Amino acid sequence: MVLVEHKKTNKWLAEQLGKDPATISKWCTNSSQPSVETLMQIAKCLDVEVHDLLLPVDKVVGKLDDIGSRKDF
C-alpha cells in the first residue's frame, strides 16, 4: 500500500533491500511478514514511520478505494 502511495514497485524495494522480489510480494500480500529490523529499513527507504507500514486491513482497503478513484495514476 505504502509502495503505491510513493509510486514505487516491489522490484524497486527489493533492489533497495537486497531481497528477492518474490519476498517483497509475499510481504505485500501478507503471506509472510518482514522482521522488525527489515520494517525499519523499509520505512527508511520510503521515508515513512514504521507504524505507517502496519495499518489494519480495513484502513488499507479504504485507502485502496481512494487511490483507485484518483485521476493522477
C-alpha positions as CSV (number, residue, x, y, z in Angstrom):
1,M,0.0,0.0,0.0
2,V,2.7,2.5,1.0
3,L,4.6,1.5,-2.1
4,V,1.7,2.5,-4.3
5,E,1.4,5.8,-2.4
6,H,5.0,6.5,-3.1
7,K,4.8,5.3,-6.7
8,K,7.4,2.6,-6.0
9,T,7.4,-1.0,-7.2
10,N,8.1,-4.3,-5.5
11,K,11.1,-4.6,-7.7
12,W,12.4,-1.2,-6.6
13,L,12.0,-2.1,-2.9
14,A,13.7,-5.5,-3.5
15,E,16.7,-3.7,-5.0
16,Q,16.9,-1.2,-2.1
17,L,16.9,-4.0,0.5
18,G,18.9,-6.6,-1.4
19,K,15.9,-9.0,-1.3
20,D,14.2,-11.2,-3.9
21,P,11.1,-9.5,-5.5
22,A,9.1,-12.7,-4.6
23,T,9.9,-12.0,-0.9
24,I,8.5,-8.4,-1.2
25,S,5.4,-9.8,-2.9
26,K,4.8,-12.2,0.0
27,W,5.0,-9.2,2.4
28,C,2.6,-7.2,0.3
29,T,0.1,-10.0,0.1
30,N,0.6,-10.7,3.8
31,S,1.5,-14.3,3.2
32,S,4.7,-13.6,5.3
33,Q,6.0,-10.7,7.3
34,P,9.3,-9.0,7.4
35,S,11.3,-8.8,10.6
36,V,11.2,-5.6,12.7
37,E,14.7,-4.7,11.5
38,T,13.5,-5.0,7.9
39,L,10.4,-3.0,8.6
40,M,12.7,-0.3,9.9
41,Q,14.8,-0.5,6.6
42,I,11.6,-0.3,4.5
43,A,10.4,2.7,6.5
44,K,13.7,4.4,5.9
45,C,13.7,3.7,2.1
46,L,10.2,5.1,1.8
47,D,10.7,8.0,4.3
48,V,7.8,7.0,6.4
49,E,7.3,5.9,10.0
50,V,7.2,2.1,10.8
51,H,3.7,2.4,12.1
52,D,2.7,3.7,8.6
53,L,3.5,0.2,7.3
54,L,1.4,-1.5,9.9
55,L,-2.1,-0.3,9.1
56,P,-5.1,-2.5,9.9
57,V,-6.6,-4.2,6.8
58,D,-9.8,-2.1,6.9
59,K,-7.7,1.0,6.6
60,V,-5.7,-0.4,3.7
61,V,-8.9,-1.3,1.8
62,G,-10.3,2.2,2.3
63,K,-7.1,3.7,1.1
64,L,-7.0,1.4,-2.0
65,D,-10.5,2.6,-2.8
66,D,-9.4,6.2,-2.5
67,I,-6.4,5.6,-4.7
68,G,-8.5,3.8,-7.3
69,S,-10.8,6.8,-7.6
70,R,-7.9,9.3,-8.2
71,K,-7.2,10.6,-11.6
72,D,-3.4,11.1,-11.2
73,F,-2.5,7.5,-11.7
